[in-house]
Amino acid sequence: MSRSCFRLGRDIICQLAFGYPLNTQTKPTNRPFLGAMECINTWWLGNKRVVEFRKSVFAMIHARTAMERDAQHDLYTIALSDKVAYEGDSSDEGLHGSEL
């Protein structure tokens, strides 16, 4: 897989899961986050890149929690949904216990 496709895939994953644009295609700021997604282990966390990774994660969390809960349709919104899916419920709203 080319580096561009790799970055695009991770950008999409982050956008869908957390509603935060990593923009790794055009900006190097969040690229250290990609390495952590690929192989998170104690060696990587012991590396100096952990500071850059931490900044990226905190920026994502701060940006998303600063918005209204329903500002974007992402995993964060679904996880905080007031709609609880009950057993046998076939709707797409809320999280089912089996999905957690």
C-alpha positions, -999 to +999 in steps of 0.1 A: +000+000+000+013+034-009+020+059+019-007+082+005-033+054+007-022+045+042-026+081+054-059+084+036-072+052+053-062+064+087-077+099+081-110+082+072-109+059+103-103+089+126-130+110+109-156+083+112-147+073+148-141+106+164-152+133+139-117+147+139-098+154+107-062+142+110-053+157+076-022+136+073-023+139+035-015+176+037-001+184+071+027+166+090+013+176+124-007+144+132+015+120+113+031+106+145-004+094+154-003+070+124+028+052+138+010+047+171-021+034+154+001+010+134+022-005+163+014+007+197+038-009+221+061+000+249+091+006+226+071+032+206+057+048+238+092+050+252+103+069+221+105+107+219+075+106+195+052+100+225+051+137+231+039+143+196+014+115+199+001+129+231-004+163+216-024+148+187-046+128+210-053+157+233-061+180+203-086+154+190-103+151+224-104+188+230-117+196+196-145+170+198-156+176+234-157+214+226-185+207+202-221+198+210-227+161+215-247+158+183-226+182+162-213+153+141-225+118+134-196+098+147-187+071+171-185+096+200-221+107+193-233+071+192-215+061+223-230+090+243-265+085+228-294+085+252-310+058+230-303+024+246-308-005+222-325-034+239-321-071+231-341-079+201-342-043+190-333-042+152-331-004+149-298+014+140-301+038+169-279+036+200-254+009+208-262-027+214-244-044+243-228-067+218-212-038+200-193-024+230 
